[in-house]
């Protein structure tokens, strides 16, 4: 039977061949470099001839270094919300995100109609930590994307400066783990702003954290009365064995490409293509971008 005949039979039986979309949900603490990551990824894809669309989900954002494919500010204005409801910046932003959740079947669906068949979207999210730790807005948003047949991967950015202080790094790990549990999606952790990190001598200790090493560092830095808490935290990190990081230096094309290939693998984009293996000789020193 010819392929066109098979399709006719399938459609006659009410079997629809759904198209697949792909998406990254870019999250992380405020100032972790989410928008810079999005713009760098967009520029990289333009360079290699690949199409990617960046969506702004931050109602407080004002300046963009990438073309905005969809913009939450077209749906709701943070300034108007703050003025009319008498809310502060954080409360106003949370209201905007809840308004987005209420508009999933209206504004969001209407915008997504333009991006279905093999399209690749990057959602640049606000930095309010509650959005990806316990408030269900983003969880419901990605569930809606999945219903629309999008494969979604969470990209969690942590400023590489966090590795200069083990206590800050542990807090970043806990936040990442919380987002994993809350969102229940494929998850890639990225150490951002590697180009600004001066001392990279111990970077390997943080890319795939060793609980025993971190526990020893924590006990050195903190009061003995926190020893049991430190041990419990490290046991949780070790038991799940889920928190590891990929370093990103936006000056280097191969660093961007390696990160992108790992995310593509998570969402099964370009399944026929081989996933890039990181060059063992690659370093993240101050030698500038690779050619």
N, C-alpha and C positions, 0 to 999 in steps of 0.2 A: 504494500500500500504506500502510495506517495506521501511525503511529509505533509503536503497541503491537505490531503484527504484525512490524515490522522488528526490534524488541527480542527478540521471541520467536525469530525466525530466528537472530539473533546468539547468543543464549544456547544455542539448540539446536546451533549449530556450535561451541560452546565458546569463543566470543569474549566476554570479560568487559569491561564498561565500567568501567575503574578510576576511582576517585575520587582527587582530588588534595588533598594537604595542603601546608601552607606552614610554613617554619621559618626563624628567625634563630639563628645560632650567635654569641653575643656573647662576644668574646675581647679580650684586651689585657693589658698589664702590671698587676701588683697596684697597686691604688689609682687606677686610671684612671677609675673611676666606672661600672663595668659594672652593678652592682646598682642604682645610682641611675638609670641610663639605663633599666633594665628597669622599675623602679617608675614612672618618669615616663611611659614609653610606655604602660604599663598604665592609668594614670590618664587620660592623654589619650584613649585608646580608649574608656574608660568614658564620658568626657564627650561624645564624638561618637557614642556608641551602637554601637561596634564591639567584637566579641568577640575576645579575645586571652588565651592561657594562658601563664603564665610557669613554666618548669621550672628547679629548682635542681640544678645539676651540681657544686656546690662542697661537698664533704663537711666543710669547715671553717667553713661559714657558720652563723651562729647567729640573726641578727636579719634579718627580712624586712619590707619596706614594701609588699609585694604578696602576694596569695593564692598559695600554692604549689600548682601543679597536679600536679606530680610532684617527688619529692624523693629524691636519691641517698642521703640519710641513712636512708631506710627500707630500703635495700639493704645498706649497709655503714656502720659507725661508725668514724670516724677515731680517736676515743679508744680504742676497743677494739683497733684495729689497732696503734696505737702501744704500748699496754700489752702486748699478747700477743706481738708480734713484736719489741719493743724498738727501734722505729724512731722517728726524729725527725719533726717536723711535715711537712717536705717529702717525706721518704721515705714516710711514712705516707699522705700525700695521693696520691702517685704509685701506691702500692699500691692505694688505693681506686679510682683511675681505671682501672687495669688490671683490677681486679675487675669494674668496670662493663663493660669491653670483653668480658670472659669471660661476662657475663650478657646479651649482646645478644639472644640467642634465647630467653631466659627472662623475667627481670624487665622488661627494656625492651620486649619484644614485648607482654607482658601489659599494661603501662601504656599503650602506644601504641594498644591496641585501643579505648580510649576517645576517641581523637583521630585521626580519619581524614578524613571528608568535609568538605573545605573548611575544616578547622580550622587555626588559626594559632598556632604555638608559638614561644616565645622561650626559648632555652637559655642560662641565666646560668652561665658557665663560671668555673673557678678562674683565678687570675692567673699560675700557673707557666708561664713562657715556653716551657719545653721541650715542653709539651703541644701547642703549635701551630707549633713550628719543626722538630722532628726526631723526637719520640716519636709513633708512629702511632696512639695511642689515639683522638684526635678524628677523624683521617682515616677510621679504620675505623667510628667511630660515625656520621659523616655518610653514609658509603657505605651503611650499614645503613638510615638514614633514607630515602635515595634508593631503595633496594630496596623500601621500604614506600610508595613513590610520593609522597614529600615533595620539594617544591622547596625547596632550602636556599640561604641567602645568609649569608656570613660578615660580621659587623659588628665591625670592629676599632677599639677606642677608644684614643686617645692623649691624655693630659692636655695641655691647651693650654699649661701652664707649660713644656712642652718647647720651645716656640718662642722662649723667652727666651734659650736657649743653642743655637747652631747645631749644636754637637757632640752634644747630647742629641737634637735633632730628627733628625739623620742616623741616629742609632742607632735611633730610633723608625721611621724610614722603612725601614731595613734589616730590622727585626723584622717590619714589615708585609709587605714583599716576600717574606721567608722564609715567612710564613704563607700568602701567595698561592700560592707554588710548592708548599708542602707539602700544602695542603688542596685545591687545584685546584677552587675554587668561585667563583661570583660574589662579589664582594668590595666592601664599602663601608667606607672609612676615615672616622672621625669625630674631630674635635678636640673633646674633652669639656671640661666645666667652664669654658666661655667666660664664664660669669657671674662667675668669680673672677679672670679675666685683667684686669689693670689697664691695661696699655698695648696697645691694639689698633691702633695706627697702621700697623704693618707686617704685618697679618694676611694681606693678599692675597699677599704674597711666599711664604707657606707653604701656602696652600690648593692651589695648583697649582705646586709647586716648580720654579724655574728652575735647572738644574744649574750654569750659569755663575755665577749670583749666589751660590749656596750654596758653590761652590768658592772664590770670592774670600773669602767670610766665613771658611771653614775655614782657608785659608792665612794669614789675618790672626791667627787665634786659636791656631794650632798651630805647632810647630817646623818649620823648612824641611825637615828630614829626612823628614817625613811627606807632602811635596808629591806624590810619585808615588802613594802610597796614596790620598790625597784625590782625585786626578784619576781614578784607577781606580773609586773608589766613585761619583763623580758621573757618570762615563760609563755605569756600570751603571744608575743611576737614570734618566738621559736616554735610554738605549737602549731600556729597557723602557717608559718613559713610562706607567707603571701606577700610580704612587703620587701620589694627590691626596687632599685632605681636604675634608670638609664640616663647618663649624663648628656646634656645638650649644649653644644657651643654653636650659637647661631651664625658665627663667622665662617663655619666650616660646612660646605655643602654635603660632605659625606656623613657628617654628624646628623644633619637634618634628614638625609636620606635613610640612614640607619633607623632613626626613631620612627619615621613614616613607615618603613617596611615592617617593623614590629607591630604597629597599629593595624596596618593593612592585613597582616596575618590574623590578628584577633577578630577582625570583622569579615574575614574571608574575601577580601577585595583582591581581584586578580589572582584567583586560585591557581591558575596555570603558571604563574610566575614564581620563580624561586625566591625565597626570603633571603635577604642579604645577611651575611655573617659578618659580625664586627671584626675589623682588622685588628689582630692582636697587637700589632705594632703601633696602633693609633694612640696618641697621647693627647692630653688636653692642656698642653702648655701654652705659652704666650707667643707661639710662632705665627699667629695670625691665621687667616682662612686658608684652606687647602685650595689648590688650583684644580 
